[in-house]
Amino acid sequence: MRYNVILFDADDTLYDYAQSEAFALAGVFGEIHQECTNAIVDSYRRINQQLWNDFEQGIVTQGELRTARFERLLEEHSIKCALDAEAFSNIYIKYLGQGSFLMEGAEKLCSQLSERGQRMAIITNGIKEVQFNRISRSALCDSFECIVVSEDAGSQKPHEGIFDYAFDMLNHPDKSEVLIVGDSLTSDIQGGIRYGIDTCWYNPQRKANPTSIHPKYEIHTLEELHDIISSE
């Protein structure tokens, strides 16, 4: 096999984050007996994405992110309820961890790779309790040699620290035999390039790449990963 270890991003690579997010928002708004409108979902996604971008750049901590997104959302939509932003966030996190939805082709891919003895790991900036809950509930629960979360690593993609932590857990594989697969150019691909490992951009929506970040490979379905891994 061309690659000994595959590092998979979690959200929007193997796990359908948008579906989990919608499930969690519906859950928390149900508990406060308010309708979760499309406008609220759209606002939350915009606010959340900006804060995750800030987290990648080290502008905010993950703890700040968890509450700030709901402070901004509740204020933007003048939502009045008995919960403060921290309590709102805690309920949301509970539901988010229950939303274990897979991307199309993820279960088949991981099953086939496991059968052939492929080493696989997760490397994610997501919230630890959410990611472990979602992964443990899914059909992929036994697929990964390790699950590397930024909270444990003390560093997040695209920074080198999380990759150092992952390589320690994987007993220091040769970088030339490691491939990172993810949907984010600024997190997964830029992180992999900086660390000196090959990169594969999962781009199912065939988005244009307006950045100076150039992945070694680009795929539009997870099935396409087979040819990359098997090539010599």
N, CA, C and O of each residue as an XYZ file, in Angstrom:
928
protein
N       0.834     -1.196      0.000
C       0.000      0.000      0.000
C       0.871      1.249      0.000
O       1.923      1.285      0.638
N       0.421      2.275     -0.724
C       1.185      3.518     -0.824
C       1.309      4.200      0.529
O       2.348      4.783      0.838
N       0.248      4.130      1.344
C       0.247      4.806      2.640
C      -0.005      3.806      3.754
O      -0.937      3.004      3.697
N       0.843      3.871      4.763
C       0.717      2.978      5.905
C      -0.354      3.465      6.877
O      -1.060      2.658      7.482
N      -0.477      4.800      7.030
C      -1.420      5.388      7.976
C      -2.263      6.447      7.281
O      -1.735      7.306      6.574
N      -3.571      6.382      7.486
C      -4.479      7.413      7.001
C      -5.007      8.185      8.204
O      -5.606      7.604      9.109
N      -4.783      9.493      8.208
C      -5.341     10.379      9.226
C      -6.613     11.010      8.657
O      -6.551     11.806      7.719
N      -7.739     10.659      9.216
C      -9.008     11.219      8.754
C      -9.444     12.369      9.645
O      -9.418     12.258     10.871
N      -9.843     13.467      9.034
C     -10.626     14.455      9.756
C     -11.975     13.813     10.076
O     -12.381     12.853      9.420
N     -12.669     14.345     11.087
C     -13.979     13.773     11.452
C     -15.126     14.504     10.764
O     -15.798     13.936      9.902
N     -15.349     15.753     11.139
C     -16.539     16.474     10.686
C     -16.476     16.837      9.211
O     -15.504     17.422      8.734
N     -17.538     16.476      8.503
C     -17.696     16.737      7.071
C     -16.686     15.985      6.217
O     -16.508     16.286      5.037
N     -16.027     15.004      6.827
C     -15.186     14.068      6.073
C     -15.748     12.660      6.234
O     -16.123     12.025      5.249
N     -15.807     12.174      7.454
C     -16.455     10.888      7.728
C     -17.823     11.074      8.379
O     -18.726     10.260      8.189
N     -17.965     12.146      9.146
C     -19.216     12.392      9.886
C     -19.924     13.627      9.342
O     -19.301     14.657      9.083
N     -21.232     13.503      9.175
C     -22.045     14.579      8.615
C     -22.346     15.599      9.704
O     -23.303     15.455     10.465
N     -21.515     16.628      9.763
C     -21.649     17.608     10.836
C     -22.917     18.450     10.684
O     -23.563     18.781     11.679
N     -23.268     18.792      9.471
C     -24.464     19.618      9.256
C     -25.706     18.925      9.789
O     -26.574     19.563     10.385
N     -25.787     17.630      9.576
C     -26.946     16.880     10.063
C     -26.930     16.797     11.589
O     -27.974     16.930     12.229
N     -25.763     16.580     12.166
C     -25.636     16.540     13.625
C     -25.972     17.892     14.231
O     -26.631     17.969     15.268
N     -25.524     18.938     13.593
C     -25.762     20.298     14.053
C     -27.255     20.619     14.060
O     -27.775     21.157     15.038
N     -27.943     20.287     12.964
C     -29.387     20.537     12.878
C     -30.141     19.741     13.944
O     -31.090     20.238     14.551
N     -29.706     18.511     14.160
C     -30.315     17.656     15.195
C     -30.150     18.289     16.579
O     -31.090     18.311     17.374
N     -28.958     18.800     16.858
C     -28.681     19.378     18.178
C     -29.423     20.691     18.389
O     -29.940     20.940     19.478
N     -29.483     21.527     17.370
C     -30.213     22.787     17.492
C     -31.699     22.530     17.711
O     -32.334     23.195     18.530
N     -32.251     21.566     16.979
C     -33.662     21.222     17.174
C     -33.899     20.721     18.596
O     -34.930     21.018     19.198
N     -32.949     19.966     19.129
C     -33.083     19.428     20.474
C     -33.088     20.507     21.540
O     -33.941     20.504     22.427
N     -32.135     21.432     21.457
C     -32.041     22.449     22.497
C     -33.190     23.443     22.403
O     -33.704     23.882     23.432
N     -33.600     23.804     21.203
C     -34.735     24.714     21.075
C     -36.035     24.031     21.498
O     -36.952     24.686     21.993
N     -36.111     22.723     21.304
C     -37.273     21.989     21.791
C     -37.379     22.049     23.300
O     -38.478     22.110     23.852
N     -36.234     22.031     23.970
C     -36.248     22.066     25.431
C     -36.683     23.427     25.979
O     -37.190     23.505     27.098
N     -36.494     24.490     25.211
C     -36.949     25.808     25.672
C     -38.289     26.181     25.021
O     -38.788     27.296     25.176
N     -38.851     25.215     24.291
C     -40.174     25.370     23.694
C     -40.240     26.559     22.738
O     -41.183     27.349     22.753
N     -39.191     26.655     21.898
C     -39.179     27.680     20.860
C     -38.857     27.024     19.522
O     -38.156     26.014     19.457
N     -39.385     27.622     18.457
C     -39.134     27.092     17.120
C     -37.705     27.423     16.682
O     -37.226     28.544     16.848
N     -37.060     26.438     16.132
C     -35.722     26.644     15.565
C     -35.896     26.910     14.073
O     -35.965     25.971     13.280
N     -35.967     28.156     13.695
C     -36.246     28.529     12.310
C     -35.014     28.374     11.430
O     -33.894     28.239     11.922
N     -35.238     28.396     10.123
C     -34.110     28.342      9.183
C     -33.180     29.536      9.375
O     -31.964     29.416      9.220
N     -33.761     30.694      9.716
C     -32.939     31.888      9.932
C     -32.012     31.700     11.126
O     -30.859     32.130     11.094
N     -32.510     31.063     12.172
C     -31.680     30.793     13.347
C     -30.557     29.823     12.997
O     -29.409     30.033     13.388
N     -30.883     28.761     12.261
C     -29.864     27.782     11.850
C     -28.790     28.457     11.000
O     -27.598     28.231     11.209
N     -29.210     29.285     10.042
C     -28.254     29.980      9.174
C     -27.347     30.907      9.982
O     -26.140     30.970      9.747
N     -27.942     31.624     10.935
C     -27.145     32.523     11.772
C     -26.146     31.745     12.612
O     -24.984     32.131     12.731
N     -26.610     30.644     13.193
C     -25.728     29.846     14.029
C     -24.542     29.328     13.221
O     -23.402     29.372     13.684
N     -24.812     28.841     12.019
C     -23.729     28.289     11.204
C     -22.710     29.363     10.831
O     -21.509     29.094     10.819
N     -23.163     30.552     10.532
C     -22.249     31.652     10.215
C     -21.410     32.019     11.436
O     -20.189     32.143     11.340
N     -22.061     32.191     12.573
C     -21.362     32.548     13.812
C     -20.382     31.452     14.219
O     -19.236     31.732     14.571
N     -20.835     30.220     14.170
C     -20.006     29.083     14.588
C     -18.779     28.937     13.701
O     -17.680     28.696     14.200
N     -18.957     29.083     12.376
C     -17.830     28.949     11.455
C     -16.779     30.020     11.712
O     -15.580     29.741     11.679
N     -17.227     31.245     11.969
C     -16.273     32.313     12.233
C     -15.473     32.032     13.503
O     -14.266     32.266     13.551
N     -16.153     31.531     14.521
C     -15.461     31.238     15.780
C     -14.503     30.059     15.638
O     -13.430     30.062     16.242
N     -14.877     29.043     14.840
C     -13.943     27.936     14.614
C     -12.723     28.412     13.820
O     -11.605     27.955     14.058
N     -12.947     29.339     12.868
C     -11.807     29.927     12.157
C     -10.892     30.659     13.135
O      -9.668     30.562     13.050
N     -11.504     31.395     14.068
C     -10.719     32.102     15.084
C      -9.964     31.114     15.976
O      -8.831     31.371     16.382
N     -10.604     29.985     16.273
C      -9.956     28.961     17.093
C      -8.733     28.391     16.384
O      -7.684     28.208     17.002
N      -8.861     28.112     15.096
C      -7.727     27.604     14.320
C      -6.536     28.558     14.388
O      -5.381     28.132     14.408
N      -6.841     29.858     14.423
C      -5.782     30.867     14.422
C      -5.317     31.224     15.833
O      -4.427     32.057     16.005
N      -5.926     30.589     16.845
C      -5.521     30.846     18.212
C      -6.075     32.134     18.796
O      -5.568     32.626     19.805
N      -7.120     32.690     18.167
C      -7.701     33.948     18.639
C      -8.615     33.711     19.830
O      -8.674     34.533     20.745
N      -9.329     32.591     19.822
C     -10.202     32.234     20.944
C      -9.861     30.819     21.397
O      -9.310     30.031     20.629
N     -10.188     30.504     22.637
C     -10.033     29.144     23.125
C     -11.300     28.358     22.807
O     -12.329     28.935     22.457
N     -11.213     27.038     22.931
C     -12.398     26.237     22.676
C     -13.487     26.510     23.719
O     -14.675     26.496     23.399
N     -13.080     26.754     24.954
C     -14.041     27.084     25.989
C     -14.789     28.369     25.678
O     -16.003     28.446     25.867
N     -14.069     29.381     25.201
C     -14.702     30.640     24.806
C     -15.639     30.443     23.626
O     -16.726     31.021     23.581
N     -15.213     29.627     22.676
C     -16.026     29.334     21.496
C     -17.369     28.713     21.887
O     -18.412     29.078     21.344
N     -17.331     27.781     22.826
C     -18.532     27.028     23.194
C     -19.662     27.924     23.674
O     -20.830     27.662     23.385
N     -19.323     28.976     24.403
C     -20.375     29.861     24.909
C     -20.599     31.084     24.028
O     -21.729     31.556     23.899
N     -19.525     31.604     23.415
C     -19.641     32.830     22.620
C     -20.611     32.665     21.458
O     -21.343     33.596     21.123
N     -20.621     31.487     20.843
C     -21.513     31.297     19.693
C     -22.975     31.428     20.088
O     -23.793     31.918     19.308
N     -23.308     30.987     21.308
C     -24.699     31.092     21.746
C     -25.009     32.469     22.323
O     -26.140     32.941     22.214
N     -24.032     33.114     22.930
C     -24.234     34.500     23.335
C     -24.610     35.352     22.130
O     -25.546     36.149     22.187
N     -23.872     35.175     21.044
C     -24.116     35.963     19.835
C     -25.444     35.576     19.179
O     -26.184     36.439     18.705
N     -25.737     34.288     19.156
C     -26.979     33.833     18.520
C     -28.205     34.346     19.272
O     -29.134     34.873     18.660
N     -28.208     34.195     20.588
C     -29.353     34.617     21.385
C     -29.557     36.129     21.284
O     -30.689     36.611     21.235
N     -28.448     36.867     21.255
C     -28.548     38.317     21.137
C     -29.046     38.726     19.748
O     -29.905     39.597     19.615
N     -28.487     38.079     18.714
C     -28.834     38.447     17.337
C     -30.321     38.256     17.052
O     -30.920     39.033     16.308
N     -30.916     37.217     17.647
C     -32.328     36.920     17.386
C     -33.237     37.316     18.552
O     -34.413     36.954     18.587
N     -32.674     38.065     19.507
C     -33.454     38.544     20.667
C     -34.245     37.404     21.310
O     -35.430     37.541     21.614
N     -33.557     36.275     21.508
C     -34.200     35.097     22.090
C     -34.170     35.202     23.609
O     -33.106     35.328     24.214
N     -35.329     35.149     24.204
C     -35.448     35.218     25.652
C     -35.790     33.830     26.197
O     -36.776     33.218     25.786
N     -34.973     33.346     27.115
C     -35.260     32.065     27.751
C     -34.595     32.028     29.108
O     -33.812     32.912     29.454
N     -34.911     31.005     29.870
C     -34.379     30.900     31.237
C     -32.913     30.484     31.257
O     -32.263     30.573     32.298
N     -32.385     30.034     30.126
C     -31.014     29.539     30.072
C     -30.050     30.657     29.696
O     -30.336     31.478     28.825
N     -28.902     30.674     30.369
C     -27.846     31.560     29.892
C     -27.062     30.833     28.800
O     -27.331     29.667     28.513
N     -26.103     31.513     28.197
C     -25.387     30.937     27.062
C     -24.647     29.654     27.435
O     -24.568     28.726     26.630
N     -24.106     29.599     28.653
C     -23.367     28.397     29.068
C     -24.299     27.203     29.219
O     -23.968     26.103     28.777
N     -25.452     27.402     29.835
C     -26.412     26.309     29.982
C     -26.956     25.885     28.622
O     -27.136     24.696     28.359
N     -27.212     26.857     27.769
C     -27.678     26.580     26.412
C     -26.654     25.715     25.681
O     -27.002     24.746     25.006
N     -25.383     26.089     25.834
C     -24.296     25.351     25.188
C     -24.212     23.919     25.705
O     -24.008     22.990     24.923
N     -24.366     23.734     27.002
C     -24.259     22.391     27.580
C     -25.339     21.458     27.044
O     -25.077     20.284     26.780
N     -26.552     21.982     26.885
C     -27.636     21.155     26.344
C     -27.379     20.853     24.880
O     -27.605     19.733     24.423
N     -26.909     21.847     24.146
C     -26.575     21.652     22.734
C     -25.501     20.569     22.577
O     -25.617     19.692     21.722
N     -24.461     20.639     23.405
C     -23.380     19.658     23.348
C     -23.912     18.249     23.600
O     -23.476     17.293     22.959
N     -24.843     18.125     24.525
C     -25.445     16.820     24.822
C     -26.088     16.232     23.566
O     -25.869     15.068     23.231
N     -26.874     17.039     22.887
C     -27.546     16.562     21.674
C     -26.552     16.343     20.532
O     -26.698     15.403     19.751
N     -25.556     17.201     20.436
C     -24.582     17.067     19.353
C     -23.847     15.732     19.452
O     -23.562     15.098     18.436
N     -23.544     15.312     20.671
C     -22.874     14.032     20.866
C     -23.736     12.836     20.498
O     -23.222     11.747     20.245
N     -25.042     13.038     20.469
C     -25.961     11.962     20.096
C     -26.159     11.877     18.577
O     -26.670     10.881     18.065
N     -25.753     12.920     17.875
C     -26.000     12.991     16.433
C     -24.909     12.325     15.628
O     -24.060     13.003     15.048
N     -24.919     11.032     15.585
C     -23.858     10.274     14.921
C     -24.291      9.892     13.508
O     -24.735      8.770     13.266
N     -24.156     10.832     12.587
C     -24.556     10.617     11.201
C     -23.319     10.561     10.315
O     -22.426     11.400     10.432
N     -23.269      9.578      9.437
C     -22.087      9.376      8.598
C     -22.246     10.010      7.223
O     -23.354     10.125      6.701
N     -21.132     10.415      6.653
C     -21.119     10.879      5.272
C     -21.326      9.682      4.339
O     -21.022      8.542      4.690
N     -21.837      9.962      3.173
C     -22.074      8.889      2.201
C     -20.764      8.170      1.866
O     -19.769      8.803      1.512
N     -20.779      6.861      1.979
C     -19.622      6.053      1.632
C     -18.634      5.839      2.761
O     -17.678      5.080      2.603
N     -18.845      6.499      3.918
C     -17.862      6.402      5.005
C     -17.810      5.001      5.604
O     -16.726      4.460      5.822
N     -18.959      4.419      5.866
C     -18.975      3.094      6.488
C     -18.351      2.051      5.562
O     -17.555      1.223      6.005
N     -18.707      2.091      4.291
C     -18.163      1.122      3.333
C     -16.654      1.282      3.199
O     -15.919      0.295      3.189
N     -16.195      2.519      3.096
C     -14.758      2.767      2.954
C     -13.979      2.233      4.142
O     -13.004      1.502      3.970
N     -14.402      2.593      5.341
C     -13.653      2.184      6.535
C     -13.705      0.676      6.744
O     -12.736      0.079      7.213
N     -14.825      0.064      6.398
C     -14.935     -1.389      6.506
C     -13.963     -2.080      5.562
O     -13.285     -3.033      5.946
N     -13.897     -1.603      4.343
C     -12.990     -2.205      3.357
C     -11.532     -1.997      3.737
O     -10.708     -2.900      3.587
N     -11.217     -0.801      4.229
C      -9.833     -0.533      4.626
C      -9.433     -1.352      5.845
O      -8.300     -1.826      5.937
N     -10.358     -1.517      6.777
C     -10.081     -2.338      7.959
C      -9.808     -3.777      7.573
O      -8.911     -4.412      8.129
N     -10.570     -4.296      6.629
C     -10.407     -5.684      6.185
C      -9.035     -5.929      5.571
O      -8.502     -7.036      5.652
N      -8.470     -4.908      4.965
C      -7.147     -5.086      4.342
C      -6.008     -4.669      5.269
O      -4.851     -4.623      4.850
N      -6.331     -4.366      6.528
C      -5.300     -4.067      7.511
C      -4.757     -2.655      7.481
O      -3.675     -2.393      8.006
N      -5.496     -1.742      6.871
C      -5.048     -0.352      6.812
C      -5.083      0.301      8.190
O      -6.087      0.205      8.896
N      -4.000      0.960      8.576
C      -3.977      1.719      9.820
C      -4.718      3.042      9.608
O      -4.453      3.761      8.645
N      -5.639      3.352     10.507
C      -6.432      4.572     10.390
C      -6.546      5.252     11.748
O      -6.577      4.600     12.791
N      -6.609      6.583     11.707
C      -6.791      7.359     12.928
C      -7.642      8.578     12.608
O      -7.731      9.007     11.458
N      -8.264      9.126     13.639
C      -9.012     10.380     13.522
C      -8.140     11.497     14.093
O      -7.495     11.320     15.126
N      -8.123     12.649     13.416
C      -7.453     13.832     13.939
C      -8.419     14.999     13.779
O      -8.731     15.404     12.659
N      -8.892     15.539     14.904
C      -9.995     16.487     14.870
C      -9.808     17.642     15.838
O      -9.232     17.489     16.915
N     -10.308     18.805     15.429
C     -10.348     19.965     16.314
C     -11.632     20.022     17.124
O     -11.817     20.932     17.932
N     -12.509     19.070     16.917
C     -13.811     19.097     17.567
C     -13.736     18.953     19.079
O     -12.682     18.654     19.640
N     -14.871     19.170     19.725
C     -14.975     19.068     21.184
C     -14.880     17.597     21.601
O     -15.578     16.743     21.056
N     -14.022     17.318     22.557
C     -13.675     15.945     22.915
C     -14.895     15.081     23.233
O     -15.062     14.013     22.645
N     -15.747     15.529     24.154
C     -16.866     14.682     24.561
C     -17.828     14.441     23.406
O     -18.425     13.369     23.305
N     -17.978     15.424     22.544
C     -18.853     15.268     21.378
C     -18.281     14.243     20.425
O     -18.985     13.331     19.992
N     -17.004     14.386     20.094
C     -16.402     13.493     19.098
C     -16.366     12.044     19.583
O     -16.685     11.127     18.826
N     -15.983     11.838     20.829
C     -15.936     10.464     21.330
C     -17.333      9.855     21.404
O     -17.507      8.670     21.121
N     -18.329     10.655     21.784
C     -19.704     10.140     21.820
C     -20.193      9.769     20.433
O     -20.770      8.700     20.238
N     -19.964     10.648     19.473
C     -20.450     10.389     18.115
C     -19.760      9.181     17.496
O     -20.400      8.344     16.860
N     -18.455      9.100     17.689
C     -17.708      7.985     17.102
C     -18.095      6.664     17.755
O     -18.247      5.653     17.069
N     -18.255      6.665     19.076
C     -18.593      5.420     19.783
C     -19.984      4.913     19.419
O     -20.245      3.713     19.504
N     -20.876      5.810     19.015
C     -22.234      5.429     18.641
C     -22.339      4.962     17.189
O     -23.368      4.419     16.789
N     -21.303      5.165     16.415
C     -21.381      4.933     14.972
C     -20.858      3.563     14.574
O     -20.247      2.847     15.368
N     -21.118      3.223     13.315
C     -20.624      1.959     12.768
C     -19.109      1.950     12.613
O     -18.518      0.902     12.351
N     -18.480      3.102     12.771
C     -17.024      3.201     12.621
C     -16.284      3.072     13.951
O     -15.073      3.288     14.009
N     -16.998      2.723     15.016
C     -16.429      2.790     16.368
C     -15.156      1.974     16.553
O     -14.313      2.328     17.377
N     -15.003      0.884     15.799
C     -13.822      0.030     15.966
C     -12.812      0.183     14.832
O     -11.917     -0.648     14.682
N     -12.952      1.239     14.037
C     -12.129      1.378     12.833
C     -10.775      2.025     13.074
O      -9.866      1.864     12.259
N     -10.617      2.764     14.192
C      -9.470      3.652     14.320
C      -8.496      3.199     15.401
O      -8.878      2.789     16.498
N      -7.239      3.293     15.041
C      -6.171      2.952     15.986
C      -6.138      3.936     17.147
O      -5.863      3.560     18.287
N      -6.419      5.191     16.847
C      -6.503      6.205     17.894
C      -7.359      7.368     17.409
O      -7.558      7.560     16.209
N      -7.857      8.132     18.362
C      -8.646      9.326     18.077
C      -7.914     10.498     18.704
O      -7.803     10.589     19.926
N      -7.418     11.387     17.871
C      -6.618     12.513     18.324
C      -7.497     13.759     18.306
O      -7.976     14.176     17.251
N      -7.705     14.352     19.486
C      -8.559     15.523     19.625
C      -7.708     16.694     20.112
O      -6.825     16.523     20.953
N      -7.975     17.858     19.585
C      -7.162     19.029     19.919
C      -7.130     19.309     21.416
O      -6.117     19.782     21.931
N      -8.219     19.026     22.122
C      -8.246     19.234     23.579
C      -7.158     18.437     24.278
O      -6.511     18.938     25.197
N      -6.954     17.197     23.845
C      -5.920     16.351     24.442
C      -4.526     16.771     23.987
O      -3.568     16.737     24.759
N      -4.431     17.166     22.723
C      -3.129     17.498     22.151
C      -2.604     18.842     22.638
O      -1.398     19.088     22.617
N      -3.518     19.715     23.079
C      -3.102     21.051     23.484
C      -2.759     21.936     22.312
O      -2.120     22.976     22.472
N      -3.184     21.524     21.133
C      -2.917     22.269     19.912
C      -3.937     21.829     18.876
O      -4.437     20.705     18.941
N      -4.253     22.691     17.929
C      -5.270     22.357     16.939
C      -4.708     22.465     15.522
O      -3.750     23.194     15.266
N      -5.330     21.722     14.613
C      -4.962     21.883     13.204
C      -5.218     23.335     12.802
O      -6.253     23.884     13.180
N      -4.330     23.975     12.059
C      -3.230     23.405     11.283
C      -1.872     23.405     11.985
O      -0.851     23.221     11.322
N      -1.825     23.604     13.296
C      -0.544     23.747     13.999
C       0.148     22.392     14.200
O      -0.498     21.348     14.280
N       1.462     22.445     14.278
C       2.266     21.224     14.312
C       2.031     20.381     15.557
O       2.173     19.159     15.516
N       1.674     21.022     16.660
C       1.559     20.310     17.923
C       0.608     19.141     17.884
O       0.898     18.090     18.457
N      -0.522     19.298     17.221
C      -1.492     18.207     17.174
C      -0.967     17.049     16.328
O      -1.302     15.891     16.578
N      -0.150     17.362     15.334
C       0.447     16.298     14.516
C       1.559     15.584     15.286
O       1.701     14.366     15.180
N       2.336     16.326     16.049
C       3.328     15.684     16.924
C       2.638     14.707     17.873
O       3.099     13.584     18.073
N       1.534     15.153     18.448
C       0.781     14.321     19.386
C       0.262     13.066     18.691
O       0.345     11.968     19.242
N      -0.269     13.228     17.486
C      -0.775     12.083     16.727
C       0.334     11.105     16.390
O       0.152      9.894     16.515
N       1.480     11.616     15.966
C       2.592     10.739     15.594
C       3.130     10.004     16.820
O       3.567      8.859     16.705
N       3.105     10.636     17.984
C       3.482      9.939     19.217
C       2.538      8.764     19.470
O       2.984      7.663     19.794
N       1.251      8.997     19.322
C       0.270      7.940     19.575
C       0.380      6.805     18.557
O       0.025      5.662     18.846
N       0.875      7.133     17.365
C       0.998      6.137     16.297
C       2.404      5.540     16.220
O       2.740      4.850     15.257
N       3.216      5.809     17.231
C       4.586      5.268     17.302
C       5.466      5.755     16.153
O       6.264      4.998     15.599
N       5.309      7.007     15.814
C       6.204      7.714     14.893
C       6.371      7.019     13.540
O       7.464      6.559     13.209
N       5.293      6.942     12.759
C       5.420      6.395     11.403
C       6.246      7.327     10.524
O       6.394      8.511     10.825
N       6.774      6.790      9.451
C       7.502      7.596      8.477
C       6.522      8.580      7.834
O       5.448      8.184      7.381
N       6.888      9.837      7.796
C       5.977     10.851      7.246
C       5.597     10.566      5.795
O       4.497     10.902      5.356
N       6.505      9.950      5.062
C       6.226      9.656      3.653
C       5.138      8.603      3.483
O       4.612      8.420      2.385
N       4.801      7.910      4.568
C       3.799      6.853      4.507
C       2.487      7.253      5.186
O       1.650      6.401      5.483
N       2.316      8.565      5.432
C       1.115      9.061      6.112
C       0.377     10.020      5.193
O       0.983     10.885      4.559
N      -0.932      9.856      5.129
C      -1.797     10.720      4.325
C      -2.889     11.286      5.216
O      -3.523     10.543      5.965
N      -3.117     12.595      5.145
C      -4.250     13.190      5.844
C      -5.360     13.476      4.844
O      -5.118     13.999      3.756
N      -6.589     13.122      5.232
C      -7.767     13.308      4.383
C      -8.744     14.208      5.128
O      -9.148     13.889      6.247
N      -9.125     15.318      4.526
C     -10.058     16.214      5.188
C     -10.706     17.192      4.236
O     -10.266     17.363      3.098
N     -11.761     17.834      4.718
C     -12.533     18.750      3.870
C     -12.071     20.198      3.974
O     -12.466     21.026      3.154
N     -11.236     20.522      4.971
C     -10.850     21.917      5.199
C      -9.455     22.200      4.646
O      -8.472     21.578      5.049
N      -9.390     23.148      3.721
C      -8.096     23.553      3.188
C      -7.239     24.224      4.249
O      -6.036     23.975      4.322
N      -7.849     25.078      5.076
C      -7.079     25.856      6.047
C      -6.688     25.071      7.286
O      -5.736     25.428      7.980
N      -7.423     23.999      7.564
C      -7.140     23.194      8.754
C      -6.401     21.911      8.383
O      -5.235     21.736      8.736
N      -7.079     21.019      7.676
C      -6.512     19.699      7.368
C      -5.368     19.778      6.362
O      -4.282     19.246      6.595
N      -5.624     20.442      5.251
C      -4.639     20.443      4.163
C      -3.444     21.327      4.508
O      -2.296     20.918      4.334
N      -3.707     22.516      4.988
C      -2.593     23.382      5.372
C      -1.771     22.762      6.493
O      -0.543     22.851      6.497
N      -2.461     22.127      7.451
C      -1.756     21.462      8.537
C      -0.865     20.340      8.043
O       0.280     20.209      8.476
N      -1.390     19.529      7.135
C      -0.604     18.429      6.586
C       0.600     18.909      5.806
O       1.692     18.354      5.931
N       0.402     19.948      4.994
C       1.509     20.506      4.207
C       2.603     21.031      5.128
O       3.786     20.765      4.912
N       2.208     21.769      6.143
C       3.192     22.315      7.091
C       3.978     21.210      7.782
O       5.163     21.366      8.076
N       3.303     20.091      8.039
C       3.956     19.015      8.788
C       4.774     18.096      7.881
O       5.540     17.262      8.365
N       4.614     18.247      6.583
C       5.411     17.450      5.658
C       4.833     16.097      5.317
O       5.569     15.162      5.000
N       3.502     15.984      5.381
C       2.848     14.741      4.968
C       1.943     15.015      3.776
O       1.539     16.154      3.542
N       1.633     13.980      3.034
C       0.773     14.130      1.870
C      -0.662     14.444      2.295
O      -1.109     14.061      3.376
N      -1.357     15.140      1.424
C      -2.686     15.637      1.756
C      -3.695     15.266      0.676
O      -3.376     15.198     -0.511
N      -4.925     15.029      1.131
C      -6.025     14.717      0.212
C      -7.227     15.553      0.615
O      -7.765     15.399      1.712
N      -7.640     16.430     -0.271
C      -8.786     17.312     -0.019
C     -10.072     16.609     -0.440
O     -10.269     16.304     -1.616
N     -10.938     16.357      0.530
C     -12.251     15.779      0.241
C     -13.201     16.922     -0.076
O     -13.547     17.712      0.803
N     -13.618     17.009     -1.319
C     -14.383     18.159     -1.816
C     -15.626     17.668     -2.565
O     -15.701     17.789     -3.788
N     -16.602     17.115     -1.833
C     -17.769     16.522     -2.500
C     -18.627     17.523     -3.260
O     -19.328     17.148     -4.200
N     -18.581     18.782     -2.870
C     -19.378     19.808     -3.552
C     -18.609     20.478     -4.684
O     -19.104     21.413     -5.313
N     -17.416     20.002     -4.935
C     -16.574     20.517     -6.024
C     -16.415     22.039     -5.940
O     -16.567     22.751     -6.933
N     -16.110     22.511     -4.744
C     -15.891     23.936     -4.545
C     -14.593     24.367     -5.220
O     -13.647     23.588     -5.331
N     -14.565     25.614     -5.665
C     -13.320     26.176     -6.188
C     -12.348     26.375     -5.034
O     -12.748     26.558     -3.884
N     -11.073     26.335     -5.364
C     -10.032     26.582     -4.360
C      -9.424     27.956     -4.616
O      -8.563     28.104     -5.483
N      -9.876     28.975     -3.855
C      -9.383     30.335     -4.088
C      -8.104     30.651     -3.315
O      -7.628     31.786     -3.341
N      -7.547     29.650     -2.626
C      -6.404     29.873     -1.746
C      -5.093     29.494     -2.427
O      -5.080     28.998     -3.554
N      -4.016     29.731     -1.736
C      -2.686     29.311     -2.201
C      -2.310     27.951     -1.620
O      -1.162     27.521     -1.722
N      -3.287     27.279     -1.011
C      -3.061     25.968     -0.399
C      -3.371     24.893     -1.442
O      -4.492     24.818     -1.946
N      -2.384     24.068     -1.760
C      -2.557     23.106     -2.846
C      -2.381     21.670     -2.338
O      -1.257     21.239     -2.084
N      -3.484     20.930     -2.189
C      -3.387     19.534     -1.752
C      -2.735     18.672     -2.824
O      -2.787     18.997     -4.010
N      -2.126     17.581     -2.404
C      -1.537     16.658     -3.385
C      -2.626     15.971     -4.185
O      -2.481     15.761     -5.389
N      -3.728     15.617     -3.511
C      -4.843     14.953     -4.168
C      -6.138     15.704     -3.863
O      -6.246     16.419     -2.867
N      -7.106     15.522     -4.742
C      -8.466     16.017     -4.499
C      -9.447     14.921     -4.901
O      -9.344     14.361     -5.993
N     -10.397     14.616     -4.019
C     -11.418     13.617     -4.324
C     -12.801     14.224     -4.093
O     -12.971     15.157     -3.308
N     -13.778     13.667     -4.801
C     -15.151     14.163     -4.684
C     -16.077     13.124     -4.058
O     -17.196     13.446     -3.659
N     -15.615     11.894     -3.975
C     -16.317     10.843     -3.228
C     -15.285     10.107     -2.391
O     -14.109     10.055     -2.752
N     -15.720      9.541     -1.277
C     -14.787      8.793     -0.433
C     -14.273      7.548     -1.133
O     -13.166      7.086     -0.854
N     -15.062      7.012     -2.028
C     -14.655      5.808     -2.764
C     -13.371      6.038     -3.558
O     -12.577      5.116     -3.746
N     -13.175      7.263     -4.018
C     -11.984      7.574     -4.819
C     -10.686      7.409     -4.029
O      -9.605      7.316     -4.612
N     -10.796      7.374     -2.725
C      -9.598      7.257     -1.898
C      -8.895      5.915     -2.119
O      -7.683      5.814     -1.928
N      -9.643      4.893     -2.516
C      -9.048      3.556     -2.739
C      -7.896      3.622     -3.742
O      -6.836      3.039     -3.514
N      -8.103      4.326     -4.841
C      -7.083      4.374     -5.896
C      -5.824      5.076     -5.401
O      -4.710      4.684     -5.749
N      -6.004      6.106     -4.592
C      -4.848      6.840     -4.057
C      -4.045      5.957     -3.108
O      -2.818      5.897     -3.187
N      -4.741      5.284     -2.224
C      -4.056      4.457     -1.231
C      -3.355      3.270     -1.876
O      -2.282      2.858     -1.435
N      -3.964      2.726     -2.917
C      -3.432      1.511     -3.543
C      -2.334      1.791     -4.535
O      -1.571      0.885     -4.870
N      -2.223      3.046     -5.031
C      -1.221      3.340     -6.067
C       0.183      3.244     -5.490
O       0.407      3.521     -4.312
N       1.077      2.865     -6.299
C       2.476      2.703     -5.867
C       3.307      3.905     -6.315
O       4.508      3.959     -6.049
